[in-house]
Amino acid sequence: MSLRGDKSFLNRLEPKYIVLFACWSVWFVNFLVRMSVPVLLPSIQVEFDVAYIELGLMMSALTFGYAVSQIPSGILADRMKKKYVIVPGMVLFSLAMVGGAISNSSTVLILMLLTAGLGLGTYYPAATSLIAAWFERGERGRAFGIHETASSVGSVVGPLLGGYLVYAFGWREGFGVLLIPGLLAIPIIWYLGKEPDIDISGLKKQKIVLNPILMPTAVYTLMIMGWMAFTTFLPSYLTNVGYDDFSAGILFAIMPLVSVIAMPVAGNYSDKFGRGKVIFTLLIISAPLSFLVTYFEHWIPILFLLVTIGSTLFAAYPVVIALISDKIPASNRAGTFGFVNAIGMVFASTTPTAIGYLIDILNYRIAFLTISLMILAAAFTMLKINWDEGKKE
């Protein structure tokens, strides 16, 4: 095919799908990095001779930095082009990865991971607002479903890449290599992450109004709390019942792999049949599954349960985001997304510690029952929301 033919093909693509691809690329990098770092921690522990609590602080620093930057980056994204918020964040992340690679102490590394989290956190409120601006309400479920497959692919590739890097080279070289995808994402979002030709200058800037998003935010927070706790301790449960690390990793990867298909399907169904029905159905099905996992050790029933979790709990995420998008005005959409994601991530960052404590003093079954109750609470919170209500832009 000639270059002219390639240009003709690009010209025929709808701009909104080019923007969606640009956002997908950066979101993939975001999860690629966040899911690679845990695999590097054992080597870091050996070099710096630190306790497990310091390893926990490293991941908490990354997550906390990510949460803290949500609200300010969202507010800025409502006042300027989204790429002007995302790109500086990616630059900050890249600099932090360089700093992490040359860290001479665990304290410096914790600070670098905190900084990396601050940089990565600028993406989500700006990008979700950008996607919502390009896609009409009846298309957003599918659009967000496609976008969220990036998190699933990143969740699969990240641990594999991190494991290979630390095995073949070392954790410092791993930090250096993880810098490269971030650098590649910068020109993609800069040149392809364009704003729609919509004049919102006449729209009155509003403060974040809690009432219409209060219950959806509660659903989102409870769902993310359950998701983070389950994904944190599923591998350790599997190794506890006799699986080796490799087999546990393969079983874990089933969930994000399945969700690559399930997320856009769930989003598309929510466009047709309504967000509330789809979210409630997915959450009510997934709620007991994490608890049921603790009753099985054979790989066949565990595989079935994990496939179902990937098809339900993971798939509910983009539909909840679409629901929130439907209920907020365009003039402060990014700021609101930043607020919602910050609340969810702050609370979710506490659940691994709480669930780990339950495992220490009781057992996995009680701990995973608690996770199921979180997801069940998210499902019943959906009953407090008017499923037919939609906010016009």
N, C-alpha and C positions, 0 to 999 in steps of 0.2 A: 504494500500500500504506500502511496506517495505521501510526502509531507503535507501537500495540499489536501489530500484525502483525509489525513489525520485531523487537520484544522477544521475541515468541514464536519467531521464527526463531533468534535468538541463543540462546534457552534450549534449543532443540533441538540445537544444536551440541554435540558432545562437548568437554568442557573441555580435553582434551589437544590438540585441533586449534586451539583458541583460543590456547593457550600456544605451540604451534608457529608460529602466525602472528606472535605477538609477538616470538619469537626470530628468525624470518625477517626481520622488519622491521629489527631492530637489526643483524643480520649484513649486510643489504643496505647500510645506512648505513656500516658498517665498511669494506666493499669500495668503496663509492662514493667515499669520501674517499681511501682508500689508492691507488686507481687514478686519481683526479683530480690528485693532487699532481704526478706526473711531467710532466703536460702543462703545468703552471704553471712548471716549472723554467727553460725558456729565457728567459722574461720576467724571472724573478728574476735570472738570470745577467747580463742586460743592465743591470738597475738597479744591482746591487751590484758589477758588474765583477769576477766571481770566476772561478776556473779550474774545470775539469770535476771535479777532485778534491773541491772544496767542494760541488758539486752532488751528488756521490756520497755525501758525508758527510751531506747533508740526508736522503736516502732511507735511509741506514744508521741515522741517528738515529731516524727513525720506526719502522723495523723492529726496531732494538735495544730501544727503549722498549717496543714491543709484546711482545717476547720476555721481557724482564726481569719484567714484571708478571704473567706467566702463573702462576708457582708461588705467590707470596703470595696472589693473588686466588683461586686454586683452593683453597688451604688455608682461607681465610676463608669461601669459599662452602660448604665442608663443615660449617661451624660456625654459619652464619646463613642467613637467606633469601637466595636468589640475587639478588633485585632489590636488596638492600642492598649488594651488591658491584658490580652492573652500573651502577646509576644514578649513584653517585658517580664512576665511571669516565667516564661520558658527560658529566657536569658538568665534570670535569677536562679532557676533550677539548675541550669547548665553550670553556672559558676559554683554552685553549692556542691555539685558532683565532683568537680575538680578539687574543691577544698576537702571533700570527704576522702578522695583517693590519696591525698597527701597528709591526712590527719596523723598527728603524733601522739594522740591520747584519746581515750573514749569520750572525754568531755568535749573535745573539739569536734569529734565525729557526731555527737548528739546535737551540737549547735548547727553543724552542716546539714544534718537531716531535718532539723527544724526549719532551716532556711529553704531546703529543697521542697518541703511541704508547703511553705508560704508561696513559693513560685508555682507549684502544681495547682494550688487552690484557686488561682486566678482564672482558671479555664472554665469551670462548670457553670457558674451563674451567667457568664457572658455567652457561652456557647448555647446553653439551653434557651436563652432569650433570643439568640440569633436564629436558631432552628424554628422556634415558635413564630417568629416574625415572617419567615419565609413560607411556612406551611399553614394552610387554613385549619380551622378547628377540626373539620372532618378528616384531615389527613395526618394530624399530629400523632395519633397513637401509633400508626405505622412508621412515621418518621422517627419518633423517639425509640421505637422498637429496633429499627435498623441501627440507630446511633448506639444503643446500649449493647449491641453485639460486640462492639469494640472492647468493652470491659470484659466480656466473656473470652474473647480471643486473647486479650492481654493477660487474663488470669490463667490461661493455659500455657501461653508462650513464655510468660515471665518466669515462673519457677523452672521451666526447662532450660531457658537461657541462663538464668542465674546459677543453676546447678552445673551447667557445662563450663561457665566462665570460672567458677571457683575451683572446679576440678582441674581444668586445663591450665589455668594461669594463676589465680589467686583473687582475693576479694578486692584488693586495690585496683588491679587491672579490670575487675568487674565493674567497679564504679566508673572507670574511664570509658569502658565500652558502652555502658548505659547512657553516657553523655551523648553518644552519636545519634540515637533516635530523636532525642530532644532537639538537637541542632537541625536535623532534617525536617522536623515538624514546623520550624519557624517560617521558612519560605512558603510552605504549603498553606498555612493559615493566613499569612500576610498577603499572598497574591490571589488565593481562591476564596478566602473567607469574607466575601463582599456583603455589604448591607443591601436589603431590598429597597427598591425605589418607592418608598412610602414616606410621606412627609408627616412626622409626628411632632413637628415643632409647635403646632397649635394645641397639642394635648397638654392639659394641666398636669404638672408634676405633682404627684401625691405621695404622702407618707405611706409606709407599709401599713395596710389595714389588716388587722389580725382576724377579724370575724370570719370572712369567707374562706380563709386558709387554715384556720385553727385546727379543725378536725382532720383535714387532709394532711397537715403537718404531723399530727399525732399518729396517723396511720403510717406515714413515711418513717417516723422515728422508731416506732415499735417494730416495723418490718426490718429496718436496717440494724436495729439492736439484735434481733434474732438471727439475721443473716450473718453479721460479723461474729457473733458468738459461735454459731454452728460451724462456719468455715474455719475459724481459728482452732477448734478442738476436734474436728472430725479426723484429721490425720493422726493425732495422738490417740484417739479412741481406737482407730484401726490398728495401729501398732501395738496398742495395749492388749488387743484380742488375738494377736499373733501374726498380723501381716507385716512383711518387711517394708522398708521405707519406699522402695520403688513401687510395689503393689499398692500401697496406700496412696501414693501420688497419682497412679493411674486411675484408681477409683474416684479420688477427689476431682480429677479433671473431667470426669463424666458430666458433672453438673454444668459447668460453663460451656462444655461442648454442646450439650443438648439445648442450652438456652440460646445458642446462636440461631437456631431455627425457631425456638419457642417465643422469643421476645418479639420479633416482627409479626408473628402470627397473632400473639395476644394483643399487640397494638392495633393490628388491622381489625380484629374482632371488636375491640373497644370502640373503634371508629363507627362500626356498623350497629352494635347492640348497646353501647353505652359503657362508660368507664366503670361505674359502680358495680354493675352486674359482673363484669369480668374480674375486677379486683377482688370482690367478696368471694367469688367462686374459687379463684386461684388460692387465696389465703386460707379459706376454710378447708380446702383439700390438703394443702401443704402443712397445716398446723400440727397434726399428730405425727408427722413422718419422722421428724428428728428424734422424738421419743421412741418411736417404733424401731429405729435403727439399733438401739441398745439391746433389743431382744434377739438379734441375729448375729451370727459370726460367719456363716457360709456366704460366699461372695455373690451367689445368685439372688437371694432376697435383698441383700444390701445394694446390689446393682440396680434392682428394680426400684427400690426406694429412692436412690440417688437420681435416677433418670426422672422419676416423678417430681422430686424436689427441683431439679433443673427446669422442668416444664411448668412448674407452678410458682414457687417462691421467687426464683430468679426472674421468671417471665412477668411477674406482677410489677416489678420495679419501673419499667418505662411507662406503664399504664398509670401508675400513681403520679409520675412526673407530668404526664399529659393532663391528668385531672387537675393538678395544681395550676398548670398553664392556662387551662380553660377559665379559671376563676380569678385571674389577676389581669389588670389593664396593661396595655403595651408600654405605657409611659414609665412604669417602674417594675417591669417584669424581671430584669436582671437582679435588681436589689432584693426583690422578694425571693427569687430562687436562691440567692446567696444566704438570706436569712433562714430559709427552710433547710438547706443543706448544712448550714452551720449548726443548727439545733440538732439535726439528726446525727451528724458526725460527733458532736461533743458527747451526746448521750451514748452513742454506739461505742465510743472509745472506752467507756467504763465497763461494758459488759464482759469483755474477755477476762478482766481481773475478777469480776464477781463470779462468773461461771467457773473460772479456775479455782477460786476459793471453795466453791461448792464441791468440786471434784476432789479437792484435798481433804475436806472434812467429812464428806459423805461418799458419793460415788457418781459415775457417769450418768446413770439412769435418772437420778434426781436432777442433776445439772441439765441434762437434755430435756427433761420434762419442763423445766423452767423456760428453756428456749421455746418449746412448743406453746407454752402459755403466753409468751410475748407475741408470737405470731397469731394466736387465737384472739388475743386482745386487739391486735390490729384489724382482724376481720370484723369483730363486733363493733369496733369504733366506726367502721364503714357504715353501720346501720344508723349512725347519727348524722349522716350526710344525705342531703337531697340528691339522689342519683340523676334526676332529670334536670337539675339546675345547671345552666351554663351561662357564663358571662360573655356578653358580646363585646367585641373590640370596637 
